Amino acid sequence: MVSGTDPRMRAGQGAGPAIPGRLRDPVVAAVLAFLLAFALAGIVATFVTRQWQAAAEQRFTRRATAFHETLRQALIADEALLRGARALLTQTPRPDPAAWQHFVSAIDLASSRSAIVALGYVTPRANPAASATNGAEVAMQWAGPSAGVPESALVGTAATLAARRYAAETGNAALAALPGPANAPPLLTLWLPVYESSPDAQANAQKVTGFAVALLDARRLFEPLVAADPGLALNARIGMPPLSLYTSARGEENEVLPGVLFRRSNAFAFGGATLTLDVSADASPLLTGAAACALFIVIYGLLAAGAFAFVVHRLVRARPAPAQVGGDARLNEARMMGIIRSSMEAIVTVDESQRVVIFNPAAEQVFGLSAMEAIGSPLSRFIPERFRATHAQHVERFGETGVSERQMGRPQRVLHGLRANGEEFPIEASISQIRDDSGKLFTVMLRDVTERLRAEEALKRSREELRELSANLQNVREAEKTRIARELHDDLGQQLTALKIDLSALERRLGEEHATDVPARLAGMRNLIDATVAALRRIAADLRPVMLDDLGLVPAIEWLANDFTNRYGIAVERDLEAEATDFSNTAASALFRIVQEALTNVARHAEASLVEITLKVDGPNCVLRIADDGLGMTGDPADRQHNAWRDKSFGLLGIRERARMLDGTVLIDTAPGKGFAMTITFALHALQSEEAAS
């Protein structure tokens, strides 16, 4: 920007760039305006068409995903019905065929919404060597509309044998499919293990004595999905190699004019088998609508281009005379000077010799001197001495580039200015250049950012203090847990143990001298003391496991995994290869609490059957990984629609904070139905004690 305070600047503004001669022709200008406007309409039409297509594909993807989720929920509902039937088989004695028929008829499978058409159970035949899981010598008892299915078609095949083994090993429902008879759909079955109902059998060693089995009608399973969204075509397959379960009928119009199809294939695991849903939909109506919208935009763009060309033609024909142009230039110059004077940004303009020719009121406030004192002085007066040579070279190189404007001070973006009283202060600035008849003029627009930098530094310092406070709170909390656990174990635990010993001695003496009910009461008191001691040890272990201090991190994680399996029945596989690492007390506590919080999340939310814990030293890093095969997450832990999501996000927040205390990074890999895996990477030296690190 330049000002009329200098004749050279006024001359530079008055002599604007010359318009090419052919553009002064009204016809040429109108044609160019028409082409530009019509090209813009074409671009808009193309953009709208693509957006329309993208929206249609997104709607189709949501509908296909709904198929996948609805099928999963239907199978879960069928599994729940089978579990209810299995409860009857665990009774002693086991129901006879008549009682089973009566139970199934009461459910009324024919009129229910379930895909189950028959229920049965498998038991070994009267053969000592027979087993319900090896496929030999087994018998079935069916009840339902499809009770006439041959026993050999369901029991004596490799698919059903594999399903029974899967159900027996995992305790979960197993899914199996077999090719049906000629011109009939495949047979789809669900299997659940029936365990020995003896009261002496242990919960983790129950014997499988048979299976509850449900026969599913593929049409009843998939037709409600298709009926809920008739615009989609479905092809369902199972297993590898794939076996077709259901194919929906295509419409007559699709047979004649298939058009363009949206296709999507979703696969998910259920009951040890993989189900694949191929969903397709006719995209021709949607694409036709997009084409109609694009045609509408092109037509109206054509009309608008014609109107724009007409306006340009009239404006070029009515261009002002040279004297009028000169008057407008002076008017524009006056307006520009008004903008410069009223600008809140400091504006300084210098000539090629870097002497000030414009100094607006905002610059007067920033640098602390008047415009009369500044105009004519060198620009170096406002630059600290150590930066003057570099700044002069920068302006010279900028003048050689021919670029009209750019930001100054990159990459750091912050420069330094010098006030009239000698005070340095930080600034942000941009520079522009313009050439007139007498040479180049450089204009700098700058802003004093002293207060902003102070605020940023205060914010950074506050964040560091909060992080240090959080780390200190974690350490204080862990120390408090350690103290309470030690006092519970060493003080109260020892007193209860001594009390138990005294009661045992008293009970023995009273039993020898008097045949009264005193020994029985003393025995009850001893049992109560045993329970109290056990609860005390459990509370102390939850607060601070003694073995974490006595044996180290790896045995403590082993104990935690065994306790987790005993409590929740979820298997835990461990791969702990860090026995030789000397962890500091802080690092051991943090890693133990991370594993404990991760296992708590698995027990509360994951519905998993297996958890894998890996702790390895990989070169200069130590990697901790906890993964499960549960439900997974949607990827947005900030979702607060359900309490489970909120609890899990708070647990993850605690894990991230503990990892950050040791300069660790947390990586989460999850998807709905594909489990949840969390990997934390630490620098090994941050986890070791000072002696080991040195």
C-alpha positions as CSV (number, residue, x, y, z in Angstrom):
1,M,0.0,0.0,0.0
2,V,1.2,3.6,-0.8
3,S,0.0,7.0,0.2
4,G,-0.5,10.3,-1.6
5,T,1.9,12.0,0.8
6,D,4.7,11.3,-1.8
7,P,4.4,12.4,-5.5
8,R,6.0,9.2,-6.6
9,M,3.4,7.1,-4.9
10,R,0.6,9.2,-6.4
11,A,2.1,8.6,-9.9
12,G,2.4,4.9,-9.2
13,Q,-1.3,4.7,-8.3
14,G,-2.5,6.8,-11.2
15,A,-0.7,4.7,-13.8
16,G,-2.6,1.4,-13.5
17,P,-1.9,-1.6,-15.6
18,A,-3.0,-1.3,-19.2
19,I,-6.0,-3.4,-20.3
20,P,-5.2,-5.5,-23.4
21,G,-6.7,-3.9,-26.5
22,R,-8.9,-6.9,-27.5
23,L,-10.6,-7.0,-24.0
24,R,-11.8,-3.5,-24.7
25,D,-14.0,-4.9,-27.4
26,P,-17.5,-5.4,-25.9
27,V,-18.2,-8.5,-28.0
28,V,-14.9,-10.2,-27.0
29,A,-15.4,-9.3,-23.3
30,A,-19.0,-10.6,-23.5
31,V,-17.9,-13.9,-25.1
32,L,-15.2,-14.5,-22.5
33,A,-17.6,-13.7,-19.7
34,F,-20.2,-16.2,-21.1
35,L,-17.5,-18.9,-21.4
36,L,-16.3,-18.3,-17.8
37,A,-19.8,-18.4,-16.3
38,F,-20.8,-21.5,-18.3
39,A,-17.6,-23.3,-17.2
40,L,-18.4,-22.4,-13.6
41,A,-21.9,-23.9,-14.0
42,G,-20.4,-27.1,-15.4
43,I,-18.0,-27.3,-12.4
44,V,-20.8,-26.8,-10.0
45,A,-22.9,-29.5,-11.8
46,T,-20.1,-32.0,-11.7
47,F,-19.5,-31.3,-8.0
48,V,-23.2,-31.7,-7.1
49,T,-23.4,-35.0,-9.1
50,R,-20.4,-36.4,-7.3
51,Q,-21.7,-35.3,-3.9
52,W,-25.1,-36.9,-4.8
53,Q,-23.4,-40.2,-5.7
54,A,-21.3,-40.1,-2.6
55,A,-24.4,-39.6,-0.4
56,A,-26.2,-42.4,-2.1
57,E,-23.3,-44.8,-1.5
58,Q,-23.2,-43.8,2.1
59,R,-26.9,-44.5,2.5
60,F,-26.4,-47.9,0.9
61,T,-23.5,-48.6,3.2
62,R,-25.6,-47.8,6.3
63,R,-28.4,-50.1,5.0
64,A,-26.0,-52.9,4.4
65,T,-24.5,-52.5,7.8
66,A,-28.0,-52.7,9.3
67,F,-28.4,-56.1,7.7
68,H,-25.2,-57.3,9.4
69,E,-26.3,-56.0,12.9
70,T,-29.9,-57.3,12.6
71,L,-28.7,-60.8,11.6
72,R,-26.3,-60.8,14.6
73,Q,-29.1,-59.8,17.0
74,A,-31.4,-62.5,15.5
75,L,-28.7,-65.2,16.1
76,I,-28.2,-64.0,19.6
77,A,-31.9,-64.2,20.3
78,D,-32.0,-67.8,18.9
79,E,-29.0,-68.7,21.1
80,A,-30.9,-67.3,24.1
81,L,-33.9,-69.5,23.3
82,L,-31.6,-72.5,23.0
83,R,-30.1,-71.7,26.4
84,G,-33.5,-71.7,27.9
85,A,-34.2,-75.1,26.5
86,R,-30.8,-76.4,27.7
87,A,-31.8,-75.4,31.3
88,L,-34.4,-78.2,31.1
89,L,-31.7,-80.8,30.2
90,T,-29.6,-80.0,33.3
91,Q,-32.4,-81.2,35.6
92,T,-32.0,-84.5,37.3
93,P,-33.3,-86.9,36.1
94,R,-33.1,-85.7,32.4
95,P,-36.5,-85.3,30.8
96,D,-37.9,-88.2,28.8
97,P,-38.9,-87.7,25.1
98,A,-42.6,-87.1,26.1
99,A,-41.6,-84.3,28.5
100,W,-39.3,-82.8,25.9
101,Q,-42.1,-82.8,23.3
102,H,-44.4,-81.1,25.8
103,F,-41.8,-78.4,26.5
104,V,-41.1,-77.7,22.9
105,S,-44.8,-77.6,22.0
106,A,-45.4,-75.1,24.8
107,I,-42.9,-72.7,23.1
108,D,-44.9,-72.8,19.9
109,L,-42.0,-72.5,17.5
110,A,-44.3,-72.4,14.4
111,S,-45.8,-69.0,15.4
112,S,-42.8,-67.4,17.0
113,R,-40.6,-64.8,15.4
114,S,-37.5,-67.0,16.0
115,A,-35.9,-68.8,13.1
116,I,-35.8,-72.0,15.2
117,V,-38.1,-74.7,13.8
118,A,-37.1,-77.6,16.0
119,L,-35.3,-78.3,19.2
120,G,-33.4,-81.4,20.2
121,Y,-30.7,-82.9,22.4
122,V,-27.9,-85.3,21.8
123,T,-26.9,-88.0,24.3
124,P,-24.4,-90.9,24.0
125,R,-25.9,-94.3,23.2
126,A,-25.6,-97.1,25.7
127,N,-22.0,-97.7,24.9
128,P,-19.2,-97.0,27.4
129,A,-16.9,-95.9,24.7
130,A,-19.4,-93.4,23.2
131,S,-18.8,-89.6,23.6
132,A,-21.1,-86.7,22.8
133,T,-18.2,-84.9,21.2
134,N,-16.5,-87.5,19.0
135,G,-19.5,-88.2,16.7
136,A,-19.7,-91.9,17.4
137,E,-22.6,-93.7,19.0
138,V,-24.8,-90.7,19.7
139,A,-28.6,-90.4,19.7
140,M,-30.8,-87.4,19.1
141,Q,-34.3,-86.6,20.4
142,W,-36.1,-84.0,18.3
143,A,-39.3,-82.0,18.9
144,G,-40.8,-79.5,16.5
145,P,-42.2,-79.2,12.9
146,S,-38.8,-80.5,11.5
147,A,-38.5,-83.4,13.9
148,G,-38.3,-85.8,10.9
149,V,-34.8,-84.7,9.9
150,P,-32.6,-87.8,9.6
151,E,-30.3,-88.2,12.6
152,S,-27.3,-89.1,10.4
153,A,-27.7,-85.8,8.6
154,L,-27.1,-83.8,11.8
155,V,-24.9,-86.0,14.0
156,G,-22.6,-88.0,11.8
157,T,-21.0,-85.3,9.6
158,A,-17.7,-83.4,9.9
159,A,-19.4,-80.0,10.2
160,T,-21.6,-80.9,13.2
161,L,-18.7,-82.8,14.8
162,A,-16.5,-79.7,14.5
163,A,-19.4,-77.6,16.0
164,R,-19.8,-79.9,19.0
165,R,-16.1,-79.8,19.6
166,Y,-16.1,-76.0,19.5
167,A,-19.0,-75.8,21.9
168,A,-17.5,-78.2,24.3
169,E,-14.1,-76.4,24.3
170,T,-15.4,-72.9,24.6
171,G,-18.7,-73.3,26.4
172,N,-20.3,-71.0,23.8
173,A,-22.9,-71.7,21.2
174,A,-21.6,-73.2,17.9
175,L,-23.0,-72.7,14.5
176,A,-22.9,-75.4,11.7
177,A,-24.5,-75.6,8.3
178,L,-25.0,-78.7,6.0
179,P,-26.3,-79.0,2.5
180,G,-30.0,-79.7,2.5
181,P,-31.8,-82.3,0.4
182,A,-32.4,-81.8,-3.3
183,N,-34.0,-78.5,-4.1
184,A,-34.1,-77.6,-0.4
185,P,-32.1,-74.9,1.5
186,P,-29.1,-76.0,3.7
187,L,-29.7,-77.1,7.3
188,L,-28.5,-74.5,9.9
189,T,-27.9,-75.7,13.5
190,L,-27.0,-74.2,16.8
191,W,-25.2,-76.4,19.5
192,L,-24.8,-75.8,23.2
193,P,-23.0,-78.2,25.6
194,V,-24.9,-79.8,28.4
195,Y,-22.8,-80.4,31.5
196,E,-22.9,-83.0,34.2
197,S,-25.4,-81.7,36.8
198,S,-23.7,-83.5,39.7
199,P,-23.3,-81.2,42.8
200,D,-19.8,-82.5,43.4
201,A,-18.6,-81.5,39.9
202,Q,-16.3,-78.4,40.0
203,A,-17.3,-75.4,37.9
204,N,-14.1,-75.4,35.9
205,A,-14.0,-79.1,35.3
206,Q,-17.6,-80.1,34.4
207,K,-18.1,-83.0,32.1
208,V,-20.0,-82.5,28.8
209,T,-22.7,-85.1,28.8
210,G,-24.6,-84.0,25.7
211,F,-25.7,-81.1,23.6
212,A,-28.8,-79.0,23.2
213,V,-29.4,-78.4,19.4
214,A,-31.6,-76.1,17.5
215,L,-32.6,-76.4,13.8
216,L,-32.9,-73.0,12.1
217,D,-34.9,-72.3,8.9
218,A,-32.7,-70.1,6.7
219,R,-35.7,-68.5,5.1
220,R,-37.2,-67.5,8.5
221,L,-33.8,-66.1,9.5
222,F,-33.1,-64.0,6.4
223,E,-36.6,-63.1,4.9
224,P,-37.4,-60.6,7.7
225,L,-34.2,-58.8,6.9
226,V,-35.1,-58.5,3.2
227,A,-38.8,-57.6,4.0
228,A,-37.5,-54.7,6.3
229,D,-35.6,-53.2,3.3
230,P,-37.1,-54.5,0.1
231,G,-34.8,-52.3,-2.0
232,L,-31.9,-54.5,-1.2
233,A,-30.9,-57.9,-2.6
234,L,-29.2,-60.4,-0.2
235,N,-27.0,-63.4,-0.8
236,A,-25.9,-65.1,2.5
237,R,-23.1,-67.6,2.7
238,I,-21.3,-69.5,5.4
239,G,-17.9,-71.2,5.8
240,M,-15.0,-71.8,3.6
241,P,-15.5,-73.0,0.9
242,P,-18.7,-70.9,1.1
243,L,-22.1,-72.7,1.3
244,S,-25.0,-70.6,0.1
245,L,-27.7,-70.2,2.8
246,Y,-30.2,-67.8,1.2
247,T,-30.6,-65.7,-2.0
248,S,-33.4,-63.1,-2.2
249,A,-35.4,-62.9,-5.4
250,R,-34.5,-60.0,-7.7
251,G,-37.1,-57.7,-9.1
252,E,-38.4,-58.1,-12.6
253,E,-37.1,-54.7,-13.6
254,N,-33.6,-55.7,-12.4
255,E,-33.7,-58.8,-14.6
256,V,-34.6,-56.8,-17.7
257,L,-32.6,-53.6,-17.0
258,P,-30.0,-54.4,-14.4
259,G,-28.5,-51.0,-14.5
260,V,-25.8,-49.9,-12.0
261,L,-25.6,-51.8,-8.7
262,F,-24.2,-50.9,-5.3
263,R,-22.5,-53.9,-3.8
264,R,-21.1,-54.6,-0.3
265,S,-19.9,-57.7,1.4
266,N,-19.8,-58.0,5.2
267,A,-18.3,-61.0,7.0
268,F,-18.5,-61.7,10.7
269,A,-17.8,-64.7,13.0
270,F,-20.5,-66.4,15.1
271,G,-20.3,-69.7,16.9
272,G,-17.0,-70.7,15.3
273,A,-18.3,-70.1,11.8
274,T,-18.0,-67.2,9.4
275,L,-21.1,-65.7,7.8
276,T,-20.8,-63.5,4.7
277,L,-23.6,-61.2,3.6
278,D,-23.4,-59.9,0.0
279,V,-25.8,-57.0,-0.3
280,S,-26.7,-55.2,-3.5
281,A,-29.1,-52.4,-4.6
282,D,-30.1,-50.9,-7.9
283,A,-28.4,-47.5,-8.1
284,S,-30.1,-46.4,-11.4
285,P,-32.9,-44.2,-9.7
286,L,-30.4,-42.4,-7.6
287,L,-28.0,-41.7,-10.4
288,T,-30.9,-40.6,-12.6
289,G,-31.8,-38.1,-10.0
290,A,-28.2,-36.8,-9.9
291,A,-28.2,-36.5,-13.6
292,A,-31.5,-34.5,-13.6
293,C,-30.1,-32.2,-10.9
294,A,-26.9,-31.6,-12.9
295,L,-28.9,-30.9,-16.1
296,F,-31.0,-28.4,-14.1
297,I,-27.8,-26.6,-12.9
298,V,-26.4,-26.6,-16.5
299,I,-29.6,-25.1,-17.9
300,Y,-29.8,-22.3,-15.3
301,G,-26.1,-21.8,-15.6
302,L,-26.5,-21.3,-19.3
303,L,-29.1,-18.6,-18.7
304,A,-27.0,-17.0,-16.0
305,A,-24.0,-17.0,-18.3
306,G,-26.0,-15.2,-21.0
307,A,-27.2,-12.6,-18.5
308,F,-23.6,-12.1,-17.2
309,A,-22.3,-11.7,-20.7
310,F,-25.0,-9.0,-21.4
311,V,-24.0,-7.1,-18.3
312,V,-20.3,-7.2,-19.2
313,H,-21.1,-6.1,-22.7
314,R,-22.9,-3.0,-21.4
315,L,-20.2,-2.2,-18.8
316,V,-17.4,-2.3,-21.4
317,R,-19.3,-0.1,-23.8
318,A,-19.9,2.4,-21.0
319,R,-16.3,2.6,-19.7
320,P,-15.4,6.1,-18.4
321,A,-13.2,8.6,-20.3
322,P,-9.5,9.1,-19.3
323,A,-10.2,12.3,-17.3
324,Q,-12.9,10.4,-15.3
325,V,-10.5,7.5,-14.7
326,G,-7.9,10.0,-13.3
327,G,-10.6,11.5,-11.0
328,D,-11.5,8.0,-9.8
329,A,-7.8,7.2,-9.1
330,R,-7.5,10.3,-6.8
331,L,-10.7,9.3,-5.1
332,N,-9.4,5.7,-4.5
333,E,-6.2,7.1,-3.2
334,A,-8.0,9.2,-0.7
335,R,-10.1,6.2,0.4
336,M,-6.9,4.1,0.7
337,M,-5.3,6.7,2.9
338,G,-8.3,6.8,5.1
339,I,-8.1,3.0,5.5
340,I,-4.4,3.2,6.4
341,R,-5.0,5.9,9.0
342,S,-7.9,4.0,10.7
343,S,-6.2,0.5,10.6
344,M,-5.6,-1.2,13.9
345,E,-2.4,-2.7,12.4
346,A,0.8,-0.8,12.3
347,I,1.6,0.0,8.7
348,V,5.1,1.2,7.6
349,T,6.0,1.9,3.9
350,V,9.7,2.3,2.8
351,D,11.3,3.0,-0.6
352,E,14.1,1.1,-2.3
353,S,16.7,2.8,0.0
354,Q,14.6,1.5,3.0
355,R,13.6,5.0,4.2
356,V,10.2,5.5,5.7
357,V,7.6,7.2,3.6
358,I,4.4,6.1,5.4
359,F,3.9,5.8,9.2
360,N,0.2,5.4,10.3
361,P,-1.2,6.2,13.8
362,A,-1.1,2.6,14.9
363,A,2.7,2.5,14.1
364,E,3.1,5.6,16.2
365,Q,1.6,3.8,19.2
366,V,3.6,0.7,18.7
367,F,7.0,2.3,18.2
368,G,6.5,5.3,20.6
369,L,7.2,8.2,18.2
370,S,5.3,10.5,15.9
371,A,5.0,10.1,12.1
372,M,6.9,13.4,11.5
373,E,9.9,12.0,13.4
374,A,9.7,8.6,11.6
375,I,9.2,9.7,7.9
376,G,12.5,10.0,6.2
377,S,14.4,8.0,8.8
378,P,16.0,4.6,7.9
379,L,13.9,1.5,8.6
380,S,16.9,0.1,10.6
381,R,15.9,2.6,13.4
382,F,13.0,0.3,14.3
383,I,15.0,-3.0,14.1
384,P,17.4,-4.3,16.9
385,E,21.0,-4.0,15.8
386,R,21.7,-7.7,15.7
387,F,18.9,-8.2,13.1
388,R,19.5,-5.2,10.8
389,A,21.9,-6.9,8.3
390,T,19.7,-10.0,8.0
391,H,16.5,-7.9,7.5
392,A,18.1,-5.7,4.8
393,Q,19.1,-8.9,2.9
394,H,15.6,-10.3,3.3
395,V,14.0,-7.2,1.8
396,E,16.5,-7.2,-1.1
397,R,15.8,-10.8,-1.9
398,F,12.1,-10.2,-1.6
399,G,12.3,-7.4,-4.1
400,E,14.1,-9.7,-6.6
401,T,11.4,-12.4,-6.4
402,G,8.6,-10.3,-7.9
403,V,6.1,-11.8,-5.4
404,S,3.5,-9.2,-4.4
405,E,3.3,-10.2,-0.8
406,R,4.2,-12.9,1.8
407,Q,4.6,-13.5,5.5
408,M,7.8,-12.4,7.2
409,G,9.8,-14.4,9.7
410,R,9.1,-17.9,8.6
411,P,9.5,-20.6,9.8
412,Q,9.4,-19.1,13.4
413,R,6.9,-16.4,12.4
414,V,8.0,-14.1,15.3
415,L,10.3,-11.1,14.6
416,H,11.6,-8.4,16.9
417,G,11.1,-4.6,16.8
418,L,12.7,-1.7,18.6
419,R,10.8,1.1,20.3
420,A,12.0,4.7,20.5
421,N,13.0,4.1,24.1
422,G,15.3,1.2,23.2
423,E,12.9,-1.6,24.3
424,E,12.7,-4.7,22.1
425,F,9.4,-6.4,21.6
426,P,8.1,-9.4,19.5
427,I,6.1,-8.8,16.3
428,E,4.4,-10.6,13.5
429,A,4.7,-9.0,10.1
430,S,3.9,-9.4,6.4
431,I,5.5,-7.5,3.5
432,S,4.2,-6.5,0.1
433,Q,5.7,-4.6,-2.8
434,I,4.5,-2.4,-5.6
435,R,6.4,-0.6,-8.4
436,D,5.7,2.9,-9.7
437,D,7.6,5.2,-12.1
438,S,10.2,6.1,-9.5
439,G,11.0,2.6,-8.2
440,K,9.7,0.1,-5.8
441,L,7.8,0.7,-2.5
442,F,7.7,-1.9,0.3
443,T,4.9,-2.0,2.8
444,V,5.1,-3.8,6.1
445,M,2.0,-4.6,8.2
446,L,3.0,-5.6,11.7
447,R,1.4,-6.5,15.0
448,D,2.8,-6.4,18.6
449,V,2.4,-9.9,20.0
450,T,4.0,-9.4,23.4
451,E,0.8,-10.1,25.4
452,R,0.0,-13.1,23.3
453,L,3.4,-14.7,23.8
454,R,3.2,-14.0,27.5
455,A,-0.2,-15.8,27.6
456,E,1.1,-18.7,25.6
457,E,4.1,-19.1,28.0
458,A,1.8,-18.9,31.0
459,L,-0.5,-21.5,29.5
460,K,2.5,-23.8,28.8
461,R,3.9,-23.3,32.3
462,S,0.4,-24.1,33.8
463,R,0.1,-27.3,31.8
464,E,3.5,-28.4,33.0
465,E,2.6,-27.7,36.6
466,L,-0.7,-29.6,36.2
467,R,1.1,-32.6,34.7
468,E,3.6,-32.5,37.6
469,L,0.7,-32.3,40.1
470,S,-1.1,-35.2,38.5
471,A,2.1,-37.3,38.6
472,N,2.6,-36.4,42.3
473,L,-1.0,-37.3,43.1
474,Q,-0.6,-40.7,41.5
475,N,2.6,-41.3,43.5
476,V,0.9,-40.2,46.8
477,R,-2.1,-42.4,46.1
478,E,0.1,-45.4,45.4
479,A,2.1,-44.8,48.6
480,E,-1.1,-44.5,50.6
481,K,-2.3,-47.8,49.2
482,T,1.0,-49.4,50.1
483,R,0.9,-48.1,53.6
484,I,-2.7,-49.2,54.2
485,A,-2.1,-52.7,52.7
486,R,1.0,-53.1,54.8
487,E,-0.8,-52.1,58.0
488,L,-3.8,-54.4,57.2
489,H,-1.5,-57.3,56.5
490,D,1.1,-56.8,59.2
491,D,-1.0,-55.5,62.1
492,L,-4.7,-56.6,61.8
493,G,-3.9,-59.8,59.9
494,Q,-1.4,-60.9,62.6
495,Q,-3.9,-60.1,65.4
496,L,-6.7,-62.1,63.8
497,T,-4.3,-65.0,63.2
498,A,-3.2,-65.0,66.9
499,L,-6.9,-64.8,67.9
500,K,-7.6,-67.8,65.7
501,I,-4.8,-69.8,67.3
502,D,-6.1,-69.0,70.8
503,L,-9.6,-70.0,69.8
504,S,-8.4,-73.3,68.4
505,A,-6.5,-74.1,71.6
506,L,-9.5,-73.2,73.8
507,E,-11.8,-75.2,71.6
508,R,-9.5,-78.3,72.0
509,R,-9.4,-78.0,75.8
510,L,-13.1,-77.4,76.1
511,G,-13.8,-80.4,73.8
512,E,-11.7,-82.6,76.2
513,E,-13.3,-81.4,79.4
514,H,-17.0,-80.7,78.7
515,A,-19.4,-82.3,76.2
516,T,-21.4,-79.1,75.6
517,D,-22.2,-76.9,72.5
518,V,-19.2,-74.6,73.3
519,P,-16.9,-76.4,70.9
520,A,-19.5,-75.9,68.1
521,R,-19.8,-72.2,68.8
522,L,-16.0,-71.8,69.0
523,A,-15.8,-73.6,65.6
524,G,-18.2,-71.1,64.2
525,M,-16.1,-68.3,65.6
526,R,-13.0,-69.8,64.0
527,N,-14.8,-70.0,60.6
528,L,-15.8,-66.4,60.9
529,I,-12.1,-65.4,61.7
530,D,-11.0,-67.5,58.6
531,A,-13.4,-65.5,56.5
532,T,-12.2,-62.2,58.0
533,V,-8.6,-63.1,57.4
534,A,-9.4,-64.1,53.8
535,A,-11.3,-60.8,53.2
536,L,-8.4,-58.9,54.8
537,R,-5.9,-60.5,52.5
538,R,-8.0,-59.9,49.5
539,I,-8.4,-56.2,50.4
540,A,-4.7,-55.8,51.1
541,A,-3.9,-57.5,47.8
542,D,-6.2,-55.2,45.9
543,L,-4.7,-52.1,47.5
544,R,-1.1,-53.2,47.0
545,P,0.0,-56.8,46.2
546,V,2.8,-57.8,48.6
547,M,4.5,-59.8,45.8
548,L,4.9,-56.6,43.7
549,D,7.4,-55.4,46.3
550,D,8.8,-58.8,47.3
551,L,9.0,-60.7,44.0
552,G,8.8,-58.0,41.3
553,L,6.5,-57.0,38.4
554,V,6.3,-60.2,36.4
555,P,5.2,-62.5,39.3
556,A,2.7,-59.8,40.3
557,I,1.2,-59.8,36.8
558,E,1.1,-63.6,36.9
559,W,-0.9,-63.5,40.2
560,L,-3.2,-60.9,38.8
561,A,-4.0,-63.0,35.7
562,N,-4.6,-66.1,37.8
563,D,-6.9,-64.2,40.1
564,F,-8.8,-62.7,37.1
565,T,-9.4,-66.1,35.6
566,N,-10.6,-67.5,38.9
567,R,-13.0,-64.6,39.4
568,Y,-14.5,-64.3,35.9
569,G,-13.7,-67.5,34.1
570,I,-11.9,-65.7,31.3
571,A,-8.7,-67.3,30.1
572,V,-5.6,-65.2,30.1
573,E,-2.5,-66.0,28.0
574,R,0.7,-64.5,29.2
575,D,4.0,-63.8,27.3
576,L,6.1,-62.0,29.9
577,E,9.8,-61.7,28.8
578,A,11.0,-59.0,31.1
579,E,12.2,-61.0,34.2
580,A,15.8,-59.7,33.7
581,T,14.7,-56.0,33.7
582,D,15.2,-54.1,36.9
583,F,12.0,-51.9,37.1
584,S,11.9,-49.0,39.5
585,N,9.1,-49.0,42.1
586,T,7.3,-46.2,40.3
587,A,7.4,-48.0,37.0
588,A,6.4,-51.4,38.4
589,S,3.4,-49.8,40.2
590,A,2.3,-48.0,37.0
591,L,2.7,-51.1,34.8
592,F,0.8,-53.2,37.3
593,R,-2.0,-50.7,37.6
594,I,-2.3,-50.4,33.8
595,V,-2.7,-54.2,33.5
596,Q,-5.2,-54.2,36.4
597,E,-7.3,-51.4,34.8
598,A,-7.3,-53.1,31.4
599,L,-8.5,-56.4,32.9
600,T,-11.2,-54.6,34.8
601,N,-12.4,-53.1,31.5
602,V,-12.4,-56.5,29.9
603,A,-14.5,-58.0,32.7
604,R,-17.0,-55.1,32.7
605,H,-17.5,-54.4,29.0
606,A,-15.8,-56.8,26.6
607,E,-17.8,-60.0,26.9
608,A,-14.5,-61.7,25.9
609,S,-13.4,-65.4,26.3
610,L,-9.7,-64.8,26.0
611,V,-7.2,-62.1,27.0
612,E,-3.6,-61.9,25.9
613,I,-1.0,-60.0,28.0
614,T,2.5,-59.4,26.4
615,L,5.4,-57.7,28.1
616,K,8.6,-57.6,26.1
617,V,11.8,-55.6,25.9
618,D,12.5,-54.6,22.3
619,G,15.9,-52.9,22.0
620,P,15.7,-49.5,23.7
621,N,11.9,-49.9,24.3
622,C,9.6,-51.9,26.5
623,V,6.3,-52.8,25.0
624,L,3.1,-53.8,27.0
625,R,0.1,-55.1,25.1
626,I,-3.3,-56.2,26.4
627,A,-5.7,-57.7,23.8
628,D,-9.1,-59.4,24.0
629,D,-11.5,-61.1,21.6
630,G,-14.6,-59.3,22.9
631,L,-17.1,-56.8,21.4
632,G,-14.6,-54.0,20.7
633,M,-15.4,-50.3,20.5
634,T,-16.8,-47.9,17.9
635,G,-13.6,-45.7,17.9
636,D,-15.2,-42.8,19.6
637,P,-14.6,-43.2,23.3
638,A,-16.2,-39.7,23.9
639,D,-19.6,-41.2,23.3
640,R,-21.6,-40.7,26.5
641,Q,-24.9,-42.4,25.5
642,H,-24.2,-45.4,27.8
643,N,-22.6,-45.7,31.2
644,A,-20.4,-48.5,30.0
645,W,-18.8,-46.3,27.4
646,R,-18.3,-43.6,30.0
647,D,-16.7,-45.9,32.5
648,K,-14.4,-47.4,29.9
649,S,-13.3,-44.0,28.7
650,F,-12.4,-43.0,32.2
651,G,-10.4,-46.2,32.6
652,L,-8.6,-45.4,29.4
653,L,-7.9,-41.9,30.6
654,G,-6.3,-43.2,33.7
655,I,-4.2,-45.6,31.6
656,R,-3.1,-42.8,29.3
657,E,-2.1,-40.6,32.3
658,R,-0.1,-43.3,33.9
659,A,1.7,-44.0,30.6
660,R,2.4,-40.3,30.1
661,M,4.0,-40.1,33.6
662,L,6.7,-42.4,32.2
663,D,6.8,-40.8,28.7
664,G,4.9,-43.7,27.2
665,T,2.6,-43.7,24.2
666,V,-0.7,-45.5,24.0
667,L,-2.0,-47.0,20.7
668,I,-5.5,-48.5,20.6
669,D,-6.7,-50.9,17.8
670,T,-10.3,-51.9,17.9
671,A,-13.4,-52.3,15.8
672,P,-17.0,-53.5,16.6
673,G,-17.0,-57.3,17.0
674,K,-13.2,-57.6,16.5
675,G,-11.9,-57.2,20.0
676,F,-9.9,-54.5,21.7
677,A,-6.1,-54.2,21.7
678,M,-4.1,-51.7,23.6
679,T,-0.3,-51.3,23.1
680,I,1.8,-49.0,25.4
681,T,5.4,-48.3,24.4
682,F,7.9,-47.0,26.9
683,A,11.6,-46.0,26.7
684,L,13.4,-48.7,28.6
685,H,15.5,-46.2,30.6
686,A,12.4,-44.5,31.9
687,L,11.3,-47.8,33.6
688,Q,14.6,-48.9,35.1
689,S,15.9,-48.0,38.5
690,E,18.7,-45.4,38.7
691,E,21.3,-48.2,39.4
692,A,20.2,-50.3,36.4
693,A,20.0,-47.2,34.1
694,S,23.5,-46.1,35.0
